[in-house]
Amino acid sequence: MEIREEYMRRALQLAAMGQGRVSPNPMVGAVIVCDGKIIGEGYHRQWGGPHAEVNAVASVADKTKLSRSTMYVTLEPCSHYGKTPPCAELIKKNGIPRVVVGAMDPFEKVRGRGVDMLRKAGVDVVTGVLEKECEELNKHFMTAHKSGRPFVLLKWAESNDGFISGKGGEPVALSNELTKMWMHRERSRYDAIMVGTNTIITDNPQLSVREWPGRNPRCITFDLKGRLPKDCQVIGKEGTIVVTENIPLDDLLGRLYKEHGITSLMVEGGAKLLQSFLDDGCYDEVRIERSTLKIGEGIKAPKILSENMTTEEVGGHKIHLKRR
């Protein structure tokens, strides 16, 4: 079978269009090629809706071409009945003879069964095409199903002289309009946001994505001593989780995934909570917005080694990224 990576790259482009809309499902794109031309394509548009393979097949005008086509799909076709029937069965039913898969699905109800089902039906299957890129696109999904915990991003903004807030924890606007929009875009890509008790008491944040189109993540905070104000904005919000017992972070992350289905978590503050995640090694990525503003005194930003960091500029502010 001739493999052309350009078709998988197109499938990746399609898959990314589902970002922020399909979690806890993965983002998936599919392209159908016949005689060197794309005759159909689709992606998973909404959680609970048709999968990428279904939309790709539905988009083909001349279904007689399917019997001599190749499907490129970024993730192994599912083999189980969930909210939709198995995509592997759809491929068999439509007589598609060749399938090129980007990454294998780590979900316990799939894990190779989709590929096995296709091969037993006589379908020629090739796996691992642009595998790294396909796994990176779904790093939240991959981490959750391989590690049994959410993908964890630690995110904070700090002043140019290394503070995250003013004296006594007084809030200071460190983000500008553009980086605030960037932050809300990032929030829309996560299942949940976590902040500490003091952040709720001091800032009373909305923890929403009001500066970017998308769904609001669930809110997670702590109240070990009954200090949270009953009128704070996150209490009473649909899906809010308040942790009232002191448990190790590893155990807490496992519970968030197993009991609440959270596959991705952004931890935004405060400094003590962020530092505890850093010290325990309970993170996958760190993103730091470095403002041009100097505060002079206040609460110091979390400490992290600057080695192996990459940097981009957004609205005149530097955004530092570190991966574990």
C-alpha positions, 0 to 999 in steps of 0.5 A: 500500500502506498502511504502519503503523509500529506493525507494524514496531515490533512486528517490532523488539521481536521481533527484539531477543529474539534478542540474544546468540543469533544472532550472527554473523547479524543479529537479525530480526523479522517480522510478518504482517498480514491485514485489519488484524490480526496473524495471524503473527509470528516472529523469528530465535531461534538462529544456524543456526535458522529465520529470522524469516520462516520462523517467522512463516509457520509461526505462521499458523493459516489459511494461506489468508490469506497470499495477501492479507497484508502481511509486515513484516520488519526486514531485507531477506529473504535471497536465498541458500542458507546454513544455511537456504533463501532467505526470499525464495523462501518469501515467493514460494511462500506467495503473500504479495503485499506486503512492508514492509522496514525496512533493506537487508541489507549482506551481500555475498550479499544486498545488494538481491537479496532485494528484486529477487527479490520484485519480479520475482515481482510482490510489492509491496515497500516499503523504508526503514520505520523504517530508522534503528531497524532499522539501530541494532538490528543495528549490529554486523552493519551495521558488520562488513559495511559496514566489513570490521571488527568493531563496537568498544566500548571499556569501562572502569570508573574511580574517582571521581578518574579511576583504573582500578586502584591503585598498581602496577596493583593491582586495585580493585573499582570495580563494584558488584553491579548494574553488574557484572551490567550489564557481564556483560549487555553482554558477552553481546551481543559476539562477543569481549572483548579485554584486554592482556597486563598485564591477564591477568598482573595480574588473571587474569580469566575474561572470562565472563558468569557474572552474566548468562544468555548465551553467553561471548564469545571471548577475545582478548589479546596475547603479543608477548614470551612473558610470558603465564602458561600457567595463566591462565584464558583460555588453553586456553579454546575460541576464545581468540585470542592475538596474537603479532605487532605489527600496526596495529590497523586490520589486526588488526580486519580479520583478526578479522572476515575470518579469525575471523568476529568482528562485534563486539568489546568492549575492556576494558583495560588503560589502554594498550590502550584509549588506543591504540584511542582515539588511532587512532580505532579504535572506534564507542562508548565506555562508562565506568562512573564509580564513587563510590569514590576511590583517590587514586593508581594507573593513570590512566584513558584520556583522552577528550573528554567532549563529546557524551557521554550519561549514565545511572545504574546502581546509583548509578554513572554510565555515560557513553556516547560515540559516534564 
